[in-house]
Amino acid sequence: MSRHSATTSSYSITMRLHTAPDHGVVGQVATAIAQAGGIVTAIDVAESTGTRLVLDVTCSAGDADHAKELEAAVDAVGGVEVYKVSDRTFLLHLGGKIEVSSKVPLRNRDDLSMAYTPGVGRVSKAIADHPEDVWRLTSKGNTVAVVTDGSAVLGLGNIGPGAALPVMEGKAALFKRFADIDAWPICLDTQDVDEIVRAVEMIAPGFGGINLEDIAAPRCFEIERRLRESLDIPVFHDDQHGTAIVVLAALTNALRVVRKDLAAARVVVSGAGAAGSAIVTLLLAAGVSDVVVWDREGCLAEGMTGLSPAKQRLAESTNPRKVTGDLRAGLAGADVFIGVSAPGVLRAEWIADMADDAVVFALANPDPEVDPAEADKFAAVVASGRSDYPNQINNVLAFPGVFRGLLDARASEITVDMLLRAADAIAHVVRDEELNSSFIIPSVFDADVPKAVAAAIRGDQR
């Protein structure tokens, strides 16, 4: 049996097999894959003749090495040749994931004369005379720029703008799928704060909002601050505020499950980067008074020296009990652990040091701070960022609806009150009769989520 992590469609492969004309080989192949720890999702006969059988076998693996093990296991079956292996994730990305399409017909000269010259000149003149009409007469009112410098992409780190492009394309696809917003990936070949700020300022006239993505801390803080000051359209750093919204929504429901009050909860946040800082800020705004932040320096506390400015601000605004020491020390008696840091920093048995009915959010991706299955032995509620465990905390629950609401309202800024309303909206999509320890957050495919978030951002009355 494979020792790899749980299988996932992210490592789905299709093997084309050449075999002898014996349909019994199908069962042998399926057994070999199962014994190697894979999951067969499809077997198709592509060709069958008197001398050869051609099979396409699709299966899920745990990681790239596991996929190679599955290939070797199948190749070892008597009479089977692995002719070709296709990685389905790479196939999905061939040619990119997004495209531009026209909303208007261009069938003849009349169509062209209205959509382009000479008719378009009249519209441009009208906007020049009345600049506010750009929202009504162009795509600006439904467009978002997804901007990155490629410095903090997923868990891959500083991989640059080209390597970041597939992620930004994916983000744009999610905007369209969940909120019908046209988003454009903008990958900047610079990691200089001044250049990034100026580049975004220069492209801003063509967009209704700016979504900052995968920009490393602490640079991302200054970029966001300066753009919010200089632009008249909303600027949203999803790694910070999207994460904070969804975490607060999930925590609201987790505490409902264990019958604890948010304001009275003692919370430990592992990780003082962009996500951790934003989570702490939103928790404090939501009324949580006892938050301890742990990072490389230990539990952050007022009076510590040698901290970065961002960590110094966290130290001054948190840890009212002056807890010091390592992560385990911070966890003693805590009700909640929220990890946005690094794999394996939390040992499952430490959860026993926490208060009864502990809540554990291990959100480092793809490898969490603690194995959710191990954490489940000690905690009452466990969540992660993974799709192969219950309670996936995923930013796609927040950002499409947030921008839908911002664009609908033609908002020029994002406020803390908006973030709090968005979190509350997500939490309450889960009805009382649905709520339990394995269902504290709605599915990303729940169509009610973006609608509820957009309404909350607009300030609609429920």
C-alpha positions as CSV (number, residue, x, y, z in Angstrom):
1,M,0.0,0.0,0.0
2,S,1.3,3.5,-0.9
3,R,2.5,5.7,2.0
4,H,1.7,8.9,0.1
5,S,-1.0,11.4,1.1
6,A,-4.6,11.0,0.2
7,T,-5.4,10.8,-3.5
8,T,-6.6,14.0,-5.2
9,S,-7.7,15.0,-8.7
10,S,-4.8,17.4,-8.7
11,Y,-2.7,14.4,-9.5
12,S,-5.0,12.7,-11.9
13,I,-3.4,10.8,-14.8
14,T,-4.7,8.9,-17.8
15,M,-2.6,5.9,-18.9
16,R,-3.0,4.5,-22.4
17,L,-2.4,0.8,-22.3
18,H,-1.7,-1.7,-25.0
19,T,-2.6,-5.2,-23.9
20,A,-3.4,-8.6,-25.3
21,P,-7.0,-9.0,-26.5
22,D,-8.2,-10.2,-23.2
23,H,-10.9,-8.1,-21.5
24,G,-10.0,-9.8,-18.2
25,V,-6.9,-7.7,-18.0
26,V,-9.2,-4.7,-17.0
27,G,-9.7,-6.3,-13.6
28,Q,-6.0,-7.0,-13.2
29,V,-5.1,-3.4,-14.0
30,A,-7.7,-2.0,-11.6
31,T,-6.5,-4.3,-8.8
32,A,-2.9,-3.3,-9.4
33,I,-3.8,0.4,-9.1
34,A,-5.8,-0.2,-5.9
35,Q,-3.0,-2.2,-4.3
36,A,-0.6,0.7,-5.0
37,G,-2.9,3.1,-3.2
38,G,-4.5,4.8,-6.3
39,I,-8.2,5.2,-7.1
40,V,-9.5,4.3,-10.6
41,T,-12.0,6.9,-11.8
42,A,-12.6,5.6,-15.4
43,I,-11.6,2.8,-17.7
44,D,-12.4,3.2,-21.4
45,V,-11.8,0.7,-24.2
46,A,-10.3,3.0,-26.9
47,E,-9.8,0.1,-29.4
48,S,-10.4,-3.6,-29.6
49,T,-9.2,-5.9,-32.3
50,G,-8.3,-9.5,-32.7
51,T,-4.7,-8.8,-31.8
52,R,-4.8,-5.9,-29.4
53,L,-6.8,-4.1,-26.8
54,V,-6.2,-0.4,-26.2
55,L,-7.4,0.9,-22.8
56,D,-7.5,4.5,-21.4
57,V,-7.3,4.2,-17.6
58,T,-7.8,7.3,-15.5
59,C,-6.8,7.3,-11.8
60,S,-6.0,9.6,-8.9
61,A,-2.7,9.7,-7.1
62,G,-1.5,11.4,-3.9
63,D,1.4,13.3,-5.5
64,A,3.7,13.1,-8.5
65,D,5.9,10.3,-7.1
66,H,2.8,8.3,-6.3
67,A,1.6,8.8,-9.9
68,K,4.9,7.2,-11.1
69,E,4.3,4.3,-8.7
70,L,0.9,3.7,-10.2
71,E,2.4,3.7,-13.7
72,A,5.0,1.2,-12.6
73,A,2.4,-1.0,-10.9
74,V,0.3,-1.2,-14.1
75,D,3.4,-1.7,-16.3
76,A,4.2,-4.8,-14.2
77,V,0.9,-6.5,-15.0
78,G,1.6,-9.3,-17.3
79,G,0.8,-8.6,-21.0
80,V,0.3,-4.8,-20.3
81,E,2.4,-2.1,-21.9
82,V,2.0,1.5,-20.7
83,Y,2.1,3.3,-24.0
84,K,1.6,6.9,-22.8
85,V,0.8,8.8,-19.6
86,S,-1.1,12.1,-19.7
87,D,-1.3,14.4,-16.6
88,R,-4.9,15.7,-16.7
89,T,-4.0,18.8,-14.8
90,F,-1.5,19.9,-17.4
91,L,-3.8,19.0,-20.2
92,L,-6.4,21.3,-18.7
93,H,-3.9,24.2,-18.8
94,L,-2.9,23.7,-22.4
95,G,-3.4,27.1,-24.1
96,G,-4.5,28.7,-20.9
97,K,-7.8,28.7,-19.0
98,I,-9.4,31.9,-20.0
99,E,-10.3,33.8,-23.3
100,V,-11.9,37.0,-24.5
101,S,-15.2,36.8,-26.3
102,S,-17.3,39.6,-27.8
103,K,-20.7,40.4,-26.3
104,V,-21.9,42.0,-29.5
105,P,-22.4,40.5,-33.0
106,L,-19.9,41.5,-35.7
107,R,-21.6,40.1,-38.8
108,N,-21.4,43.0,-41.3
109,R,-20.2,46.5,-42.0
110,D,-23.1,48.0,-40.0
111,D,-22.1,46.1,-36.9
112,L,-18.4,47.1,-37.3
113,S,-19.4,50.8,-37.8
114,M,-21.2,50.8,-34.5
115,A,-18.8,48.6,-32.4
116,Y,-15.7,50.3,-33.8
117,T,-15.1,53.1,-36.2
118,P,-16.7,55.5,-36.8
119,G,-19.5,54.9,-34.3
120,V,-17.2,54.2,-31.3
121,G,-15.8,57.7,-31.6
122,R,-19.2,59.2,-30.6
123,V,-19.1,57.1,-27.4
124,S,-15.5,58.1,-26.6
125,K,-16.5,61.8,-27.0
126,A,-19.5,61.3,-24.7
127,I,-17.2,59.8,-22.0
128,A,-14.7,62.7,-22.5
129,D,-17.5,65.1,-21.9
130,H,-19.0,63.1,-19.0
131,P,-16.3,60.9,-17.4
132,E,-18.7,59.2,-15.1
133,D,-20.3,57.5,-18.1
134,V,-17.3,55.2,-18.4
135,W,-19.0,53.0,-15.9
136,R,-22.1,52.7,-18.1
137,L,-20.7,52.7,-21.6
138,T,-17.7,50.4,-21.1
139,S,-16.8,47.1,-19.4
140,K,-15.1,49.0,-16.5
141,G,-18.1,48.4,-14.2
142,N,-17.7,44.7,-14.4
143,T,-13.9,44.2,-14.5
144,V,-11.2,43.5,-12.0
145,A,-7.5,43.4,-12.4
146,V,-5.8,40.4,-10.6
147,V,-2.4,41.8,-9.9
148,T,0.7,39.9,-8.7
149,D,4.5,40.2,-8.7
150,G,4.9,36.4,-8.3
151,S,6.6,36.7,-5.0
152,A,4.4,34.5,-2.8
153,V,2.5,32.1,-5.1
154,L,0.6,29.4,-3.2
155,G,3.1,27.5,-1.1
156,L,5.7,27.8,-3.9
157,G,7.2,31.1,-2.8
158,N,9.0,33.6,-5.0
159,I,8.6,31.9,-8.4
160,G,8.1,35.1,-10.6
161,P,5.4,36.5,-12.8
162,G,5.4,34.0,-15.6
163,A,5.1,31.0,-13.2
164,A,2.3,32.9,-11.4
165,L,0.2,33.3,-14.5
166,P,-1.6,30.0,-14.3
167,V,-2.7,30.9,-10.8
168,M,-3.9,34.3,-11.9
169,E,-5.8,32.8,-14.8
170,G,-7.4,30.4,-12.4
171,K,-8.5,33.3,-10.2
172,A,-10.0,35.1,-13.2
173,A,-11.9,31.9,-14.1
174,L,-13.3,31.8,-10.6
175,F,-14.4,35.4,-10.7
176,K,-16.4,34.6,-13.9
177,R,-17.8,31.3,-12.7
178,F,-19.0,32.5,-9.3
179,A,-19.9,36.1,-9.8
180,D,-19.9,36.7,-13.6
181,I,-17.1,39.3,-13.3
182,D,-14.5,39.7,-16.1
183,A,-11.1,39.6,-14.4
184,W,-7.8,40.0,-16.1
185,P,-4.4,38.5,-14.9
186,I,-1.8,41.2,-14.6
187,C,1.6,39.7,-13.8
188,L,4.2,42.4,-13.2
189,D,7.9,41.8,-13.8
190,T,9.1,43.8,-10.8
191,Q,9.1,43.4,-7.0
192,D,9.8,47.1,-6.3
193,V,7.0,48.7,-4.3
194,D,7.2,52.0,-6.1
195,E,7.1,50.4,-9.5
196,I,4.2,48.1,-8.6
197,V,2.1,51.0,-7.2
198,R,2.8,53.1,-10.2
199,A,1.9,50.3,-12.6
200,V,-1.4,49.6,-11.0
201,E,-2.2,53.3,-10.8
202,M,-1.6,53.5,-14.6
203,I,-3.9,50.6,-15.5
204,A,-6.6,51.5,-13.0
205,P,-8.8,53.6,-15.4
206,G,-9.7,50.4,-17.2
207,F,-10.9,48.5,-14.1
208,G,-13.7,48.7,-11.5
209,G,-11.5,47.1,-8.8
210,I,-8.1,45.8,-8.0
211,N,-7.4,42.3,-6.5
212,L,-3.9,42.0,-5.2
213,E,-2.7,38.4,-5.2
214,D,0.3,36.4,-4.0
215,I,2.5,39.4,-3.1
216,A,4.8,38.7,-0.2
217,A,4.7,40.4,3.2
218,P,5.6,42.9,4.3
219,R,5.7,44.5,0.8
220,C,2.0,43.7,0.3
221,F,1.0,45.9,3.2
222,E,2.5,49.1,1.8
223,I,1.3,48.4,-1.7
224,E,-2.2,48.0,-0.5
225,R,-2.1,51.0,1.7
226,R,-0.7,53.3,-1.0
227,L,-3.1,52.1,-3.7
228,R,-6.1,52.6,-1.4
229,E,-5.0,56.2,-0.8
230,S,-4.4,57.0,-4.5
231,L,-7.2,55.2,-6.3
232,D,-10.9,55.9,-6.5
233,I,-11.7,52.2,-7.0
234,P,-11.6,49.4,-4.3
235,V,-8.3,47.6,-3.6
236,F,-8.6,44.2,-2.0
237,H,-5.7,41.9,-1.0
238,D,-7.3,38.5,-1.1
239,D,-4.5,36.7,0.7
240,Q,-5.2,39.0,3.6
241,H,-8.9,40.0,3.6
242,G,-10.4,37.1,1.7
243,T,-8.7,34.7,4.1
244,A,-9.8,36.7,7.1
245,I,-13.4,36.8,6.0
246,V,-13.7,33.1,5.5
247,V,-11.8,32.3,8.7
248,L,-14.2,34.5,10.7
249,A,-17.2,32.9,9.0
250,A,-16.0,29.4,9.8
251,L,-15.0,30.3,13.3
252,T,-18.5,31.9,13.9
253,N,-20.1,28.6,13.0
254,A,-17.5,26.4,14.8
255,L,-18.1,28.2,18.0
256,R,-21.9,27.8,17.5
257,V,-21.3,24.0,17.3
258,V,-19.3,24.0,20.6
259,R,-21.6,26.6,22.2
260,K,-18.9,29.1,23.0
261,D,-19.1,32.9,22.6
262,L,-16.8,34.6,20.1
263,A,-16.0,37.5,22.3
264,A,-15.0,35.3,25.2
265,A,-12.9,32.8,23.1
266,R,-9.1,32.6,23.6
267,V,-7.5,32.3,20.1
268,V,-4.0,31.4,19.0
269,V,-2.9,32.4,15.5
270,S,0.1,30.7,14.1
271,G,1.8,32.9,11.5
272,A,2.3,36.7,11.5
273,G,2.4,37.1,7.7
274,A,-0.2,38.8,5.5
275,A,-3.0,36.3,6.2
276,G,-2.3,36.1,10.0
277,S,-2.2,39.9,10.4
278,A,-5.5,40.3,8.6
279,I,-7.2,37.5,10.5
280,V,-6.1,39.0,13.8
281,T,-7.3,42.5,12.7
282,L,-10.7,41.2,11.8
283,L,-11.0,39.0,14.9
284,L,-10.3,42.0,17.1
285,A,-12.9,44.0,15.1
286,A,-15.4,41.2,15.6
287,G,-15.0,41.5,19.4
288,V,-12.4,38.8,20.2
289,S,-10.3,40.2,23.1
290,D,-7.8,37.4,23.8
291,V,-5.6,36.7,20.8
292,V,-2.0,35.3,20.9
293,V,0.1,35.4,17.8
294,W,2.9,32.9,17.4
295,D,5.7,33.1,14.8
296,R,9.4,32.3,14.6
297,E,10.2,34.6,17.5
298,G,7.7,32.8,19.8
299,C,4.5,34.2,21.2
300,L,4.5,37.9,20.2
301,A,4.1,40.2,23.2
302,E,4.4,43.9,23.9
303,G,8.0,44.8,24.8
304,M,9.7,42.2,22.6
305,T,12.7,43.6,20.7
306,G,13.9,42.9,17.2
307,L,10.5,42.5,15.6
308,S,9.6,43.8,12.2
309,P,7.2,46.8,12.1
310,A,4.2,44.6,11.2
311,K,5.0,42.1,14.0
312,Q,5.5,44.9,16.4
313,R,2.0,46.2,15.7
314,L,0.6,42.7,16.3
315,A,2.5,42.4,19.5
316,E,1.1,45.7,20.8
317,S,-2.5,44.9,19.9
318,T,-2.7,41.3,21.1
319,N,-1.7,39.0,23.9
320,P,-3.3,40.7,26.9
321,R,-2.1,38.0,29.3
322,K,1.5,38.5,28.2
323,V,2.0,34.8,27.2
324,T,5.6,34.0,26.3
325,G,7.4,31.0,24.9
326,D,6.7,28.5,22.1
327,L,3.5,27.5,20.4
328,R,2.7,24.8,23.0
329,A,2.9,27.4,25.7
330,G,0.5,29.7,23.8
331,L,-2.0,26.9,23.3
332,A,-2.5,26.1,27.0
333,G,-6.1,26.7,27.8
334,A,-6.9,28.2,24.3
335,D,-10.3,27.6,22.7
336,V,-9.1,28.1,19.1
337,F,-6.0,27.4,17.0
338,I,-5.8,29.1,13.6
339,G,-2.8,28.1,11.5
340,V,-1.7,30.2,8.5
341,S,2.0,29.3,8.8
342,A,3.9,26.2,7.9
343,P,3.5,22.4,7.8
344,G,3.8,20.3,10.9
345,V,4.3,23.1,13.5
346,L,1.5,21.7,15.6
347,R,1.7,18.3,17.2
348,A,-1.7,16.7,17.5
349,E,-1.2,15.8,21.1
350,W,-0.6,19.4,22.1
351,I,-4.3,20.0,21.3
352,A,-5.0,18.2,24.6
353,D,-3.5,21.2,26.4
354,M,-6.2,23.4,24.9
355,A,-9.6,24.0,26.5
356,D,-12.4,21.4,26.2
357,D,-14.1,21.3,22.8
358,A,-11.2,22.9,21.1
359,V,-11.4,24.3,17.5
360,V,-8.5,23.7,15.2
361,F,-8.1,25.4,11.8
362,A,-4.9,24.1,10.1
363,L,-4.9,26.2,6.9
364,A,-1.3,25.9,5.5
365,N,-1.7,24.6,2.0
366,P,-1.1,22.0,0.6
367,D,0.4,20.6,3.8
368,P,-1.3,21.8,7.0
369,E,0.2,22.6,10.4
370,V,-1.2,19.3,11.7
371,D,-2.8,16.3,9.9
372,P,-6.5,17.0,10.2
373,A,-7.2,13.3,10.8
374,E,-4.8,13.3,13.8
375,A,-6.2,16.7,15.1
376,D,-9.7,15.2,14.9
377,K,-8.7,12.8,17.7
378,F,-8.3,15.7,20.1
379,A,-10.4,18.6,18.8
380,A,-14.2,19.1,18.6
381,V,-14.1,20.9,15.3
382,V,-11.3,20.7,12.7
383,A,-11.0,22.6,9.4
384,S,-8.2,22.9,6.8
385,G,-7.6,24.4,3.4
386,R,-7.8,21.0,1.7
387,S,-10.7,19.7,-0.4
388,D,-10.2,16.1,0.7
389,Y,-11.3,16.7,4.3
390,P,-14.5,18.2,5.7
391,N,-14.7,22.0,6.4
392,Q,-12.5,23.3,3.6
393,I,-11.8,27.0,4.3
394,N,-11.4,28.5,0.8
395,N,-11.2,32.1,-0.3
396,V,-13.5,31.5,-3.2
397,L,-16.3,31.7,-0.7
398,A,-15.5,35.4,-0.3
399,F,-13.8,37.3,-3.1
400,P,-16.3,36.8,-6.0
401,G,-19.2,38.0,-3.8
402,V,-17.1,40.8,-2.3
403,F,-16.3,42.2,-5.7
404,R,-19.8,41.6,-7.1
405,G,-21.1,43.8,-4.3
406,L,-18.4,46.4,-4.7
407,L,-19.0,46.7,-8.4
408,D,-22.7,46.8,-8.1
409,A,-22.4,49.6,-5.5
410,R,-19.7,51.4,-7.5
411,A,-17.8,51.5,-4.2
412,S,-14.5,53.4,-4.0
413,E,-13.2,51.7,-0.9
414,I,-13.5,48.6,1.3
415,T,-14.3,49.0,5.0
416,V,-13.8,46.8,8.0
417,D,-17.6,46.8,8.4
418,M,-18.0,45.4,4.9
419,L,-15.6,42.6,5.8
420,L,-17.5,41.8,9.0
421,R,-20.8,41.8,7.1
422,A,-19.4,39.5,4.4
423,A,-18.2,37.0,7.1
424,D,-21.6,37.0,8.8
425,A,-23.3,36.4,5.5
426,I,-21.2,33.4,4.7
427,A,-21.7,31.9,8.1
428,H,-25.5,32.2,7.9
429,V,-25.7,30.5,4.6
430,V,-25.3,27.4,6.7
431,R,-28.8,26.8,8.3
432,D,-29.1,25.8,11.9
433,E,-30.4,22.3,10.9
434,E,-27.3,21.8,8.7
435,L,-24.7,22.9,11.2
436,N,-22.5,20.3,12.7
437,S,-18.8,19.7,13.5
438,S,-18.2,18.4,9.9
439,F,-20.2,21.2,8.2
440,I,-19.3,24.7,9.5
441,I,-18.8,26.4,6.2
442,P,-20.9,26.2,2.9
443,S,-19.7,24.5,-0.2
444,V,-17.9,26.7,-2.7
445,F,-20.5,25.6,-5.2
446,D,-23.4,26.9,-3.2
447,A,-25.0,29.5,-5.4
448,D,-26.4,31.3,-2.4
449,V,-22.9,32.3,-1.1
450,P,-21.8,34.9,-3.6
451,K,-25.3,36.4,-3.6
452,A,-25.4,36.7,0.1
453,V,-21.9,38.2,0.3
454,A,-22.6,40.7,-2.5
455,A,-25.8,41.8,-0.7
456,A,-23.8,42.2,2.5
457,I,-21.2,44.3,0.8
458,R,-23.9,46.5,-0.7
459,G,-25.5,46.8,2.7
460,D,-28.8,45.3,1.5
461,Q,-31.3,44.5,4.3
462,R,-31.8,40.8,4.8
